[in-house]
């Protein structure tokens, strides 16, 4: 009986070309960072909505008391304002947003002592009354402002969207967490590890047992890769970055994943996975200057290290499918 021929994997240059032909989308649902801070119905208030409404009422009362010289009442109001300002997500309010115009952030306020907070609130409430409160009242305060401000913070919210995206691709193609394999020494055909998210010990054991030198880690002062895939005797080590714009720290990260390609170990595949629309800019056909040089260096590294791959989302998905097929 004729033995089944093992499928050959797409070459690294061909897979890069495939990635270029299937560019990254401007909007990727995998990186959605929505945080709903208000209720859908304005008649059903949550704690934030209640606290913000109270703040606005306190500010109005503070202005009235100040006009009639009732300092004792305003001392009590400042105490209540401090309590309201402890509410989760209150940094989305109109009042705290105004602080930024005065070079004070909510995070700075949170670090002040009680006496300093009181002193600050006395002054900033007066400024808010003079410069914003009547203006906003004339246009109509609305809870939607809280949500708009929360949405503007989305880029600051960190999470594991990138990891969840990659793990989703792996699991859809039959990979399972290495930790779920019944026996550590099992030859289960398809499994993955997250070395920088709890699987470091298992990853280092695999490096030792499979005699993988992984020189990039030493160059990067012990940095761990994002994923390691095990396909029987083959090990795939992946560094994953999500980037949208060129310049600044992104240049350093591109250099980092470019160096990741420059490794060679027997039965080991190295993968630089770059998702985000920066990939499209990096491999633009009309790239010039620094971008053209980065593009050239990556392609030269792929020529020198044929078992290394540079891919975007489409390329990573295809690579994972091919790895699953050669099991």
HUGI-V774712 format. One record per run of one state. SS is the DSSP state (helix for helix, strand for strand, loop for the rest). FROM is the first residue (numbers start at 1). LEN is the number of residues. If there is no record, write none. Layout:
SS_FROM_LEN, SS_FROM_LEN
//
This chain:
loop_1_11, helix_12_10, loop_22_7, helix_29_3, loop_32_15, helix_47_22, loop_69_2, helix_71_14, loop_85_5, helix_90_3, loop_93_1, helix_94_9, loop_103_3, helix_106_5, loop_111_3, helix_114_26, loop_140_4, helix_144_9, loop_153_1, helix_154_3, loop_157_4, helix_161_12, loop_173_3, strand_176_2, helix_178_3, loop_181_10, strand_191_3, loop_194_1, helix_195_3, loop_198_2, helix_200_10, loop_210_5, helix_215_5, loop_220_7, strand_227_5, loop_232_2, strand_234_9, loop_243_6, helix_249_12, loop_261_7, strand_268_8, loop_276_2, helix_278_5, loop_283_6, helix_289_16, loop_305_3, strand_308_4, loop_312_1, helix_313_13, loop_326_2
//
